[in-house]
Amino acid sequence: MNERQSRGGPAGAGGGAVYGLGLIGALIYYIGAADGFWVGVLGVLKSIIWPVFVVHDLLRLLGS
């Protein structure tokens, strides 16, 4: 593979940074909105899979 086909280089790190910032933001949001312990635990789980909610809402807005 040449340089353009290699993976894991500096150009591939942007997605991880966006996911990490989104994870931190989602953790703050869901834990701050939690009324109890188990709702907070559910918030932690939701914050891990936040891209699923984003894609779902975008597709719903597009009418798919």
PDB file with SEQRES, HELIX, SHEET and CRYST1 records, atoms N, CA, C and O in Angstrom:
SEQRES   1 A   64  MET ASN GLU ARG GLN SER ARG GLY GLY PRO ALA GLY ALA          
SEQRES   2 A   64  GLY GLY GLY ALA VAL TYR GLY LEU GLY LEU ILE GLY ALA          
SEQRES   3 A   64  LEU ILE TYR TYR ILE GLY ALA ALA ASP GLY PHE TRP VAL          
SEQRES   4 A   64  GLY VAL LEU GLY VAL LEU LYS SER ILE ILE TRP PRO VAL          
SEQRES   5 A   64  PHE VAL VAL HIS ASP LEU LEU ARG LEU LEU GLY SER              
HELIX    1 AA1 PRO A   10  ALA A   13  5                                   4    
HELIX    2 AA2 GLY A   14  GLY A   32  1                                  19    
HELIX    3 AA3 PHE A   37  ILE A   48  1                                  12    
HELIX    4 AA4 TRP A   50  LEU A   62  1                                  13    
CRYST1    1.000    1.000    1.000  90.00  90.00  90.00 P 1           1          
ATOM      1  N   MET A   1       0.833  -1.183   0.000  1.00  0.00           N  
ATOM      2  CA  MET A   1       0.000   0.000   0.000  1.00  0.00           C  
ATOM      3  C   MET A   1       0.880   1.249   0.000  1.00  0.00           C  
ATOM      4  O   MET A   1       1.943   1.275   0.619  1.00  0.00           O  
ATOM      5  N   ASN A   2       0.427   2.258  -0.690  1.00  0.00           N  
ATOM      6  CA  ASN A   2       1.165   3.510  -0.665  1.00  0.00           C  
ATOM      7  C   ASN A   2       0.660   4.391   0.487  1.00  0.00           C  
ATOM      8  O   ASN A   2      -0.180   3.960   1.278  1.00  0.00           O  
ATOM      9  N   GLU A   3       1.164   5.603   0.577  1.00  0.00           N  
ATOM     10  CA  GLU A   3       0.805   6.473   1.700  1.00  0.00           C  
ATOM     11  C   GLU A   3      -0.672   6.826   1.726  1.00  0.00           C  
ATOM     12  O   GLU A   3      -1.256   6.931   2.804  1.00  0.00           O  
ATOM     13  N   ARG A   4      -1.281   7.007   0.585  1.00  0.00           N  
ATOM     14  CA  ARG A   4      -2.693   7.368   0.544  1.00  0.00           C  
ATOM     15  C   ARG A   4      -3.585   6.217   1.005  1.00  0.00           C  
ATOM     16  O   ARG A   4      -4.678   6.451   1.520  1.00  0.00           O  
ATOM     17  N   GLN A   5      -3.137   4.996   0.829  1.00  0.00           N  
ATOM     18  CA  GLN A   5      -3.953   3.849   1.185  1.00  0.00           C  
ATOM     19  C   GLN A   5      -3.705   3.380   2.613  1.00  0.00           C  
ATOM     20  O   GLN A   5      -4.473   2.566   3.125  1.00  0.00           O  
ATOM     21  N   SER A   6      -2.671   3.861   3.259  1.00  0.00           N  
ATOM     22  CA  SER A   6      -2.393   3.414   4.619  1.00  0.00           C  
ATOM     23  C   SER A   6      -3.432   3.983   5.573  1.00  0.00           C  
ATOM     24  O   SER A   6      -4.024   5.032   5.319  1.00  0.00           O  
ATOM     25  N   ARG A   7      -3.637   3.286   6.653  1.00  0.00           N  
ATOM     26  CA  ARG A   7      -4.647   3.711   7.630  1.00  0.00           C  
ATOM     27  C   ARG A   7      -3.988   3.998   8.958  1.00  0.00           C  
ATOM     28  O   ARG A   7      -2.904   3.498   9.258  1.00  0.00           O  
ATOM     29  N   GLY A   8      -4.658   4.805   9.743  1.00  0.00           N  
ATOM     30  CA  GLY A   8      -4.167   5.090  11.074  1.00  0.00           C  
ATOM     31  C   GLY A   8      -3.200   6.259  11.142  1.00  0.00           C  
ATOM     32  O   GLY A   8      -2.605   6.510  12.190  1.00  0.00           O  
ATOM     33  N   GLY A   9      -3.039   6.965  10.057  1.00  0.00           N  
ATOM     34  CA  GLY A   9      -2.153   8.121  10.033  1.00  0.00           C  
ATOM     35  C   GLY A   9      -2.842   9.336  10.616  1.00  0.00           C  
ATOM     36  O   GLY A   9      -3.956   9.230  11.130  1.00  0.00           O  
ATOM     37  N   PRO A  10      -2.194  10.493  10.544  1.00  0.00           N  
ATOM     38  CA  PRO A  10      -2.762  11.710  11.106  1.00  0.00           C  
ATOM     39  C   PRO A  10      -4.097  12.110  10.484  1.00  0.00           C  
ATOM     40  O   PRO A  10      -4.940  12.692  11.167  1.00  0.00           O  
ATOM     41  N   ALA A  11      -4.302  11.812   9.213  1.00  0.00           N  
ATOM     42  CA  ALA A  11      -5.553  12.198   8.568  1.00  0.00           C  
ATOM     43  C   ALA A  11      -6.731  11.392   9.108  1.00  0.00           C  
ATOM     44  O   ALA A  11      -7.866  11.866   9.055  1.00  0.00           O  
ATOM     45  N   GLY A  12      -6.495  10.203   9.618  1.00  0.00           N  
ATOM     46  CA  GLY A  12      -7.575   9.378  10.145  1.00  0.00           C  
ATOM     47  C   GLY A  12      -7.933   9.689  11.581  1.00  0.00           C  
ATOM     48  O   GLY A  12      -8.850   9.072  12.123  1.00  0.00           O  
ATOM     49  N   ALA A  13      -7.253  10.613  12.213  1.00  0.00           N  
ATOM     50  CA  ALA A  13      -7.496  10.904  13.623  1.00  0.00           C  
ATOM     51  C   ALA A  13      -8.644  11.879  13.847  1.00  0.00           C  
ATOM     52  O   ALA A  13      -9.116  12.006  14.977  1.00  0.00           O  
ATOM     53  N   GLY A  14      -9.104  12.562  12.822  1.00  0.00           N  
ATOM     54  CA  GLY A  14     -10.166  13.550  12.983  1.00  0.00           C  
ATOM     55  C   GLY A  14     -11.473  12.952  13.454  1.00  0.00           C  
ATOM     56  O   GLY A  14     -12.168  13.541  14.281  1.00  0.00           O  
ATOM     57  N   GLY A  15     -11.810  11.787  12.934  1.00  0.00           N  
ATOM     58  CA  GLY A  15     -13.056  11.146  13.350  1.00  0.00           C  
ATOM     59  C   GLY A  15     -13.044  10.745  14.806  1.00  0.00           C  
ATOM     60  O   GLY A  15     -14.059  10.852  15.493  1.00  0.00           O  
ATOM     61  N   GLY A  16     -11.900  10.284  15.281  1.00  0.00           N  
ATOM     62  CA  GLY A  16     -11.789   9.916  16.688  1.00  0.00           C  
ATOM     63  C   GLY A  16     -11.913  11.125  17.611  1.00  0.00           C  
ATOM     64  O   GLY A  16     -12.483  11.032  18.698  1.00  0.00           O  
ATOM     65  N   ALA A  17     -11.378  12.252  17.169  1.00  0.00           N  
ATOM     66  CA  ALA A  17     -11.475  13.471  17.963  1.00  0.00           C  
ATOM     67  C   ALA A  17     -12.917  13.958  18.036  1.00  0.00           C  
ATOM     68  O   ALA A  17     -13.381  14.381  19.095  1.00  0.00           O  
ATOM     69  N   VAL A  18     -13.623  13.898  16.916  1.00  0.00           N  
ATOM     70  CA  VAL A  18     -15.025  14.320  16.903  1.00  0.00           C  
ATOM     71  C   VAL A  18     -15.860  13.396  17.785  1.00  0.00           C  
ATOM     72  O   VAL A  18     -16.707  13.860  18.548  1.00  0.00           O  
ATOM     73  N   TYR A  19     -15.622  12.095  17.682  1.00  0.00           N  
ATOM     74  CA  TYR A  19     -16.354  11.146  18.516  1.00  0.00           C  
ATOM     75  C   TYR A  19     -16.049  11.376  19.995  1.00  0.00           C  
ATOM     76  O   TYR A  19     -16.951  11.333  20.831  1.00  0.00           O  
ATOM     77  N   GLY A  20     -14.778  11.621  20.318  1.00  0.00           N  
ATOM     78  CA  GLY A  20     -14.398  11.853  21.708  1.00  0.00           C  
ATOM     79  C   GLY A  20     -15.039  13.099  22.285  1.00  0.00           C  
ATOM     80  O   GLY A  20     -15.537  13.075  23.410  1.00  0.00           O  
ATOM     81  N   LEU A  21     -15.033  14.190  21.530  1.00  0.00           N  
ATOM     82  CA  LEU A  21     -15.678  15.418  21.999  1.00  0.00           C  
ATOM     83  C   LEU A  21     -17.183  15.226  22.131  1.00  0.00           C  
ATOM     84  O   LEU A  21     -17.799  15.725  23.073  1.00  0.00           O  
ATOM     85  N   GLY A  22     -17.769  14.506  21.189  1.00  0.00           N  
ATOM     86  CA  GLY A  22     -19.199  14.211  21.278  1.00  0.00           C  
ATOM     87  C   GLY A  22     -19.523  13.337  22.477  1.00  0.00           C  
ATOM     88  O   GLY A  22     -20.554  13.517  23.125  1.00  0.00           O  
ATOM     89  N   LEU A  23     -18.647  12.393  22.771  1.00  0.00           N  
ATOM     90  CA  LEU A  23     -18.832  11.524  23.933  1.00  0.00           C  
ATOM     91  C   LEU A  23     -18.817  12.335  25.222  1.00  0.00           C  
ATOM     92  O   LEU A  23     -19.673  12.148  26.087  1.00  0.00           O  
ATOM     93  N   ILE A  24     -17.851  13.229  25.349  1.00  0.00           N  
ATOM     94  CA  ILE A  24     -17.760  14.062  26.555  1.00  0.00           C  
ATOM     95  C   ILE A  24     -18.986  14.963  26.678  1.00  0.00           C  
ATOM     96  O   ILE A  24     -19.560  15.099  27.759  1.00  0.00           O  
ATOM     97  N   GLY A  25     -19.383  15.577  25.561  1.00  0.00           N  
ATOM     98  CA  GLY A  25     -20.564  16.438  25.589  1.00  0.00           C  
ATOM     99  C   GLY A  25     -21.828  15.674  25.934  1.00  0.00           C  
ATOM    100  O   GLY A  25     -22.662  16.160  26.697  1.00  0.00           O  
ATOM    101  N   ALA A  26     -21.975  14.478  25.375  1.00  0.00           N  
ATOM    102  CA  ALA A  26     -23.157  13.666  25.660  1.00  0.00           C  
ATOM    103  C   ALA A  26     -23.161  13.205  27.114  1.00  0.00           C  
ATOM    104  O   ALA A  26     -24.214  13.168  27.750  1.00  0.00           O  
ATOM    105  N   LEU A  27     -21.983  12.853  27.647  1.00  0.00           N  
ATOM    106  CA  LEU A  27     -21.911  12.473  29.060  1.00  0.00           C  
ATOM    107  C   LEU A  27     -22.373  13.608  29.956  1.00  0.00           C  
ATOM    108  O   LEU A  27     -23.162  13.398  30.878  1.00  0.00           O  
ATOM    109  N   ILE A  28     -21.884  14.806  29.687  1.00  0.00           N  
ATOM    110  CA  ILE A  28     -22.278  15.962  30.495  1.00  0.00           C  
ATOM    111  C   ILE A  28     -23.780  16.207  30.394  1.00  0.00           C  
ATOM    112  O   ILE A  28     -24.437  16.465  31.403  1.00  0.00           O  
ATOM    113  N   TYR A  29     -24.321  16.128  29.189  1.00  0.00           N  
ATOM    114  CA  TYR A  29     -25.745  16.376  28.988  1.00  0.00           C  
ATOM    115  C   TYR A  29     -26.605  15.329  29.689  1.00  0.00           C  
ATOM    116  O   TYR A  29     -27.494  15.671  30.469  1.00  0.00           O  
ATOM    117  N   TYR A  30     -26.337  14.044  29.407  1.00  0.00           N  
ATOM    118  CA  TYR A  30     -27.194  12.988  29.943  1.00  0.00           C  
ATOM    119  C   TYR A  30     -27.068  12.844  31.457  1.00  0.00           C  
ATOM    120  O   TYR A  30     -28.071  12.605  32.130  1.00  0.00           O  
ATOM    121  N   ILE A  31     -25.881  12.980  32.002  1.00  0.00           N  
ATOM    122  CA  ILE A  31     -25.725  12.866  33.448  1.00  0.00           C  
ATOM    123  C   ILE A  31     -26.332  14.081  34.142  1.00  0.00           C  
ATOM    124  O   ILE A  31     -26.918  13.955  35.217  1.00  0.00           O  
ATOM    125  N   GLY A  32     -26.194  15.251  33.532  1.00  0.00           N  
ATOM    126  CA  GLY A  32     -26.807  16.451  34.112  1.00  0.00           C  
ATOM    127  C   GLY A  32     -28.320  16.399  34.115  1.00  0.00           C  
ATOM    128  O   GLY A  32     -28.956  16.969  35.002  1.00  0.00           O  
ATOM    129  N   ALA A  33     -28.904  15.729  33.143  1.00  0.00           N  
ATOM    130  CA  ALA A  33     -30.358  15.637  33.048  1.00  0.00           C  
ATOM    131  C   ALA A  33     -30.925  14.443  33.821  1.00  0.00           C  
ATOM    132  O   ALA A  33     -32.144  14.277  33.875  1.00  0.00           O  
ATOM    133  N   ALA A  34     -30.074  13.614  34.416  1.00  0.00           N  
ATOM    134  CA  ALA A  34     -30.539  12.402  35.108  1.00  0.00           C  
ATOM    135  C   ALA A  34     -31.191  12.752  36.438  1.00  0.00           C  
ATOM    136  O   ALA A  34     -30.719  13.620  37.171  1.00  0.00           O  
ATOM    137  N   ASP A  35     -32.284  12.059  36.731  1.00  0.00           N  
ATOM    138  CA  ASP A  35     -32.992  12.250  37.995  1.00  0.00           C  
ATOM    139  C   ASP A  35     -32.561  11.260  39.065  1.00  0.00           C  
ATOM    140  O   ASP A  35     -32.774  11.500  40.253  1.00  0.00           O  
ATOM    141  N   GLY A  36     -31.966  10.164  38.662  1.00  0.00           N  
ATOM    142  CA  GLY A  36     -31.557   9.137  39.614  1.00  0.00           C  
ATOM    143  C   GLY A  36     -30.345   8.382  39.107  1.00  0.00           C  
ATOM    144  O   GLY A  36     -29.829   8.643  38.020  1.00  0.00           O  
ATOM    145  N   PHE A  37     -29.902   7.432  39.931  1.00  0.00           N  
ATOM    146  CA  PHE A  37     -28.696   6.681  39.600  1.00  0.00           C  
ATOM    147  C   PHE A  37     -28.850   5.887  38.321  1.00  0.00           C  
ATOM    148  O   PHE A  37     -27.982   5.960  37.451  1.00  0.00           O  
ATOM    149  N   TRP A  38     -29.927   5.131  38.178  1.00  0.00           N  
ATOM    150  CA  TRP A  38     -30.085   4.262  37.010  1.00  0.00           C  
ATOM    151  C   TRP A  38     -30.341   5.061  35.741  1.00  0.00           C  
ATOM    152  O   TRP A  38     -29.976   4.632  34.646  1.00  0.00           O  
ATOM    153  N   VAL A  39     -30.962   6.212  35.888  1.00  0.00           N  
ATOM    154  CA  VAL A  39     -31.117   7.086  34.727  1.00  0.00           C  
ATOM    155  C   VAL A  39     -29.752   7.622  34.305  1.00  0.00           C  
ATOM    156  O   VAL A  39     -29.504   7.811  33.114  1.00  0.00           O  
ATOM    157  N   GLY A  40     -28.868   7.868  35.265  1.00  0.00           N  
ATOM    158  CA  GLY A  40     -27.497   8.277  34.964  1.00  0.00           C  
ATOM    159  C   GLY A  40     -26.720   7.174  34.268  1.00  0.00           C  
ATOM    160  O   GLY A  40     -25.959   7.435  33.336  1.00  0.00           O  
ATOM    161  N   VAL A  41     -26.912   5.928  34.724  1.00  0.00           N  
ATOM    162  CA  VAL A  41     -26.256   4.791  34.064  1.00  0.00           C  
ATOM    163  C   VAL A  41     -26.755   4.663  32.624  1.00  0.00           C  
ATOM    164  O   VAL A  41     -25.966   4.424  31.710  1.00  0.00           O  
ATOM    165  N   LEU A  42     -28.049   4.821  32.426  1.00  0.00           N  
ATOM    166  CA  LEU A  42     -28.601   4.794  31.076  1.00  0.00           C  
ATOM    167  C   LEU A  42     -28.029   5.940  30.243  1.00  0.00           C  
ATOM    168  O   LEU A  42     -27.780   5.774  29.049  1.00  0.00           O  
ATOM    169  N   GLY A  43     -27.820   7.091  30.860  1.00  0.00           N  
ATOM    170  CA  GLY A  43     -27.214   8.225  30.169  1.00  0.00           C  
ATOM    171  C   GLY A  43     -25.798   7.934  29.713  1.00  0.00           C  
ATOM    172  O   GLY A  43     -25.401   8.349  28.624  1.00  0.00           O  
ATOM    173  N   VAL A  44     -25.026   7.224  30.533  1.00  0.00           N  
ATOM    174  CA  VAL A  44     -23.662   6.842  30.145  1.00  0.00           C  
ATOM    175  C   VAL A  44     -23.719   5.918  28.931  1.00  0.00           C  
ATOM    176  O   VAL A  44     -22.932   6.075  27.998  1.00  0.00           O  
ATOM    177  N   LEU A  45     -24.631   4.968  28.935  1.00  0.00           N  
ATOM    178  CA  LEU A  45     -24.769   4.059  27.793  1.00  0.00           C  
ATOM    179  C   LEU A  45     -25.205   4.815  26.535  1.00  0.00           C  
ATOM    180  O   LEU A  45     -24.703   4.549  25.443  1.00  0.00           O  
ATOM    181  N   LYS A  46     -26.135   5.753  26.689  1.00  0.00           N  
ATOM    182  CA  LYS A  46     -26.577   6.552  25.551  1.00  0.00           C  
ATOM    183  C   LYS A  46     -25.442   7.406  25.000  1.00  0.00           C  
ATOM    184  O   LYS A  46     -25.341   7.603  23.789  1.00  0.00           O  
ATOM    185  N   SER A  47     -24.593   7.908  25.880  1.00  0.00           N  
ATOM    186  CA  SER A  47     -23.508   8.773  25.418  1.00  0.00           C  
ATOM    187  C   SER A  47     -22.469   7.993  24.613  1.00  0.00           C  
ATOM    188  O   SER A  47     -21.774   8.567  23.775  1.00  0.00           O  
ATOM    189  N   ILE A  48     -22.364   6.698  24.863  1.00  0.00           N  
ATOM    190  CA  ILE A  48     -21.420   5.875  24.096  1.00  0.00           C  
ATOM    191  C   ILE A  48     -21.918   5.677  22.667  1.00  0.00           C  
ATOM    192  O   ILE A  48     -21.117   5.615  21.734  1.00  0.00           O  
ATOM    193  N   ILE A  49     -23.227   5.579  22.492  1.00  0.00           N  
ATOM    194  CA  ILE A  49     -23.774   5.310  21.160  1.00  0.00           C  
ATOM    195  C   ILE A  49     -24.470   6.538  20.571  1.00  0.00           C  
ATOM    196  O   ILE A  49     -25.392   6.391  19.769  1.00  0.00           O  
ATOM    197  N   TRP A  50     -24.046   7.748  20.954  1.00  0.00           N  
ATOM    198  CA  TRP A  50     -24.700   8.964  20.483  1.00  0.00           C  
ATOM    199  C   TRP A  50     -24.746   9.095  18.959  1.00  0.00           C  
ATOM    200  O   TRP A  50     -25.702   9.685  18.457  1.00  0.00           O  
ATOM    201  N   PRO A  51     -23.776   8.584  18.188  1.00  0.00           N  
ATOM    202  CA  PRO A  51     -23.912   8.741  16.724  1.00  0.00           C  
ATOM    203  C   PRO A  51     -25.149   8.047  16.162  1.00  0.00           C  
ATOM    204  O   PRO A  51     -25.686   8.474  15.140  1.00  0.00           O  
ATOM    205  N   VAL A  52     -25.601   6.997  16.811  1.00  0.00           N  
ATOM    206  CA  VAL A  52     -26.813   6.304  16.358  1.00  0.00           C  
ATOM    207  C   VAL A  52     -28.005   7.246  16.432  1.00  0.00           C  
ATOM    208  O   VAL A  52     -28.830   7.282  15.518  1.00  0.00           O  
ATOM    209  N   PHE A  53     -28.098   8.007  17.514  1.00  0.00           N  
ATOM    210  CA  PHE A  53     -29.206   8.947  17.670  1.00  0.00           C  
ATOM    211  C   PHE A  53     -29.119  10.080  16.651  1.00  0.00           C  
ATOM    212  O   PHE A  53     -30.144  10.537  16.145  1.00  0.00           O  
ATOM    213  N   VAL A  54     -27.914  10.532  16.349  1.00  0.00           N  
ATOM    214  CA  VAL A  54     -27.731  11.606  15.367  1.00  0.00           C  
ATOM    215  C   VAL A  54     -28.186  11.141  13.989  1.00  0.00           C  
ATOM    216  O   VAL A  54     -28.943  11.840  13.316  1.00  0.00           O  
ATOM    217  N   VAL A  55     -27.732   9.977  13.572  1.00  0.00           N  
ATOM    218  CA  VAL A  55     -28.109   9.455  12.253  1.00  0.00           C  
ATOM    219  C   VAL A  55     -29.613   9.207  12.188  1.00  0.00           C  
ATOM    220  O   VAL A  55     -30.245   9.511  11.177  1.00  0.00           O  
ATOM    221  N   HIS A  56     -30.185   8.666  13.243  1.00  0.00           N  
ATOM    222  CA  HIS A  56     -31.628   8.410  13.274  1.00  0.00           C  
ATOM    223  C   HIS A  56     -32.419   9.702  13.115  1.00  0.00           C  
ATOM    224  O   HIS A  56     -33.357   9.760  12.321  1.00  0.00           O  
ATOM    225  N   ASP A  57     -32.049  10.737  13.862  1.00  0.00           N  
ATOM    226  CA  ASP A  57     -32.766  12.005  13.778  1.00  0.00           C  
ATOM    227  C   ASP A  57     -32.574  12.679  12.420  1.00  0.00           C  
ATOM    228  O   ASP A  57     -33.509  13.283  11.895  1.00  0.00           O  
ATOM    229  N   LEU A  58     -31.369  12.583  11.845  1.00  0.00           N  
ATOM    230  CA  LEU A  58     -31.148  13.161  10.521  1.00  0.00           C  
ATOM    231  C   LEU A  58     -31.996  12.465   9.458  1.00  0.00           C  
ATOM    232  O   LEU A  58     -32.574  13.125   8.595  1.00  0.00           O  
ATOM    233  N   LEU A  59     -32.071  11.157   9.516  1.00  0.00           N  
ATOM    234  CA  LEU A  59     -32.888  10.432   8.556  1.00  0.00           C  
ATOM    235  C   LEU A  59     -34.376  10.750   8.745  1.00  0.00           C  
ATOM    236  O   LEU A  59     -35.125  10.841   7.772  1.00  0.00           O  
ATOM    237  N   ARG A  60     -34.794  10.916   9.993  1.00  0.00           N  
ATOM    238  CA  ARG A  60     -36.191  11.272  10.251  1.00  0.00           C  
ATOM    239  C   ARG A  60     -36.496  12.657   9.700  1.00  0.00           C  
ATOM    240  O   ARG A  60     -37.573  12.874   9.144  1.00  0.00           O  
ATOM    241  N   LEU A  61     -35.560  13.605   9.844  1.00  0.00           N  
ATOM    242  CA  LEU A  61     -35.771  14.947   9.307  1.00  0.00           C  
ATOM    243  C   LEU A  61     -35.808  14.958   7.777  1.00  0.00           C  
ATOM    244  O   LEU A  61     -36.521  15.759   7.172  1.00  0.00           O  
ATOM    245  N   LEU A  62     -35.040  14.069   7.165  1.00  0.00           N  
ATOM    246  CA  LEU A  62     -35.032  13.991   5.708  1.00  0.00           C  
ATOM    247  C   LEU A  62     -36.240  13.271   5.150  1.00  0.00           C  
ATOM    248  O   LEU A  62     -36.460  13.276   3.939  1.00  0.00           O  
ATOM    249  N   GLY A  63     -37.026  12.651   6.017  1.00  0.00           N  
ATOM    250  CA  GLY A  63     -38.223  11.958   5.571  1.00  0.00           C  
ATOM    251  C   GLY A  63     -37.998  10.561   5.074  1.00  0.00           C  
ATOM    252  O   GLY A  63     -38.824  10.025   4.336  1.00  0.00           O  
ATOM    253  N   SER A  64     -36.904   9.961   5.460  1.00  0.00           N  
ATOM    254  CA  SER A  64     -36.597   8.597   5.018  1.00  0.00           C  
ATOM    255  C   SER A  64     -37.296   7.582   5.885  1.00  0.00           C  
ATOM    256  O   SER A  64     -37.156   6.380   5.664  1.00  0.00           O  
TER     257      SER A  64                                                      
END                                                                             
